[in-house]
Amino acid sequence: MAQQLNKDQVKQVAALARLELSDAEQTRLTTQLNDILAQFARLQELDTTGVPPTSHSLSLKNVLRDDVVSPSLPREAATANAPEKRDGNFIVPQIVEL
């Protein structure tokens, strides 16, 4: 059986977290936290020998493609919808004062 928390311990943790709890909230949280600890105690009873430790439930792998050299977008196509352009470059308002 898991160690049971009492109302004073819940009140102390709430004070450390800078939470103000009413008596009803303290009572409710004491019950809820004890239920959670009981569930963890049940998990501790499971035989996990042969189960490798893991940080994720699914194996992680990067899905990357090989780099393939291909032609880039032509300058004319890249600037086709630009509101203002000159010599194949975008013209934008100046935002930094010199």
C-alpha positions as CSV (number, residue, x, y, z in Angstrom):
1,M,0.0,0.0,0.0
2,A,1.3,3.5,-0.9
3,Q,2.0,6.0,1.8
4,Q,-1.0,8.1,2.4
5,L,-0.8,11.9,2.4
6,N,-2.6,13.8,5.1
7,K,-4.3,17.2,4.9
8,D,-1.4,18.9,6.6
9,Q,1.0,17.6,3.9
10,V,-1.2,18.9,1.2
11,K,-1.5,22.2,2.9
12,Q,2.3,22.4,3.2
13,V,2.8,21.6,-0.6
14,A,0.1,24.2,-1.5
15,A,2.0,26.8,0.6
16,L,5.2,26.0,-1.2
17,A,3.4,26.4,-4.5
18,R,2.0,29.7,-3.2
19,L,-1.6,28.3,-3.6
20,E,-4.4,29.3,-1.3
21,L,-6.7,26.4,-0.8
22,S,-10.0,26.3,1.1
23,D,-10.6,23.4,3.6
24,A,-12.9,21.8,1.0
25,E,-10.2,22.0,-1.7
26,Q,-7.6,20.6,0.7
27,T,-9.9,17.6,1.6
28,R,-10.7,17.0,-2.1
29,L,-7.0,17.3,-3.2
30,T,-5.9,15.0,-0.4
31,T,-8.3,12.3,-1.6
32,Q,-7.3,12.8,-5.3
33,L,-3.6,12.8,-4.6
34,N,-3.9,9.6,-2.5
35,D,-5.8,8.0,-5.4
36,I,-3.0,8.9,-7.8
37,L,-0.3,7.6,-5.5
38,A,-2.3,4.3,-5.1
39,Q,-2.2,4.0,-8.9
40,F,1.5,4.5,-9.0
41,A,1.9,1.8,-6.2
42,R,-0.1,-0.6,-8.4
43,L,2.3,0.2,-11.3
44,Q,5.3,-0.6,-9.1
45,E,3.9,-4.1,-8.6
46,L,4.3,-4.9,-12.3
47,D,7.1,-7.2,-13.4
48,T,9.2,-5.2,-15.8
49,T,12.2,-7.5,-16.1
50,G,13.2,-7.8,-19.7
51,V,11.5,-4.5,-20.6
52,P,14.1,-2.0,-21.8
53,P,13.9,1.5,-20.4
54,T,12.6,4.1,-22.8
55,S,11.9,7.8,-22.9
56,H,9.2,7.5,-25.6
57,S,6.5,5.0,-26.2
58,L,7.4,4.8,-29.9
59,S,10.8,4.5,-31.4
60,L,12.1,7.8,-32.8
61,K,13.7,8.1,-36.2
62,N,14.4,11.0,-38.5
63,V,12.7,10.8,-41.8
64,L,15.1,12.6,-44.0
65,R,15.6,12.4,-47.7
66,D,18.9,12.4,-49.5
67,D,20.1,15.7,-50.8
68,V,19.6,15.8,-54.5
69,V,21.0,18.6,-56.7
70,S,18.3,20.1,-58.8
71,P,17.9,23.3,-60.7
72,S,16.6,26.2,-58.7
73,L,13.6,28.3,-59.5
74,P,14.4,30.8,-62.3
75,R,14.7,34.4,-61.1
76,E,11.9,35.6,-63.4
77,A,9.5,33.0,-61.9
78,A,10.5,33.9,-58.3
79,T,9.8,37.6,-58.8
80,A,6.8,37.2,-61.1
81,N,4.3,38.2,-58.5
82,A,6.4,40.8,-56.7
83,P,4.7,44.2,-56.5
84,E,8.0,45.9,-57.3
85,K,11.2,44.5,-58.8
86,R,14.4,45.7,-60.4
87,D,17.2,43.7,-62.1
88,G,15.7,40.4,-60.9
89,N,15.5,41.5,-57.3
90,F,12.7,42.4,-54.9
91,I,12.3,46.0,-54.1
92,V,11.0,46.6,-50.6
93,P,10.5,49.7,-48.4
94,Q,13.6,50.8,-46.4
95,I,13.1,49.9,-42.8
96,V,16.5,50.8,-41.4
97,E,17.6,54.4,-41.2
98,L,21.2,55.1,-42.3
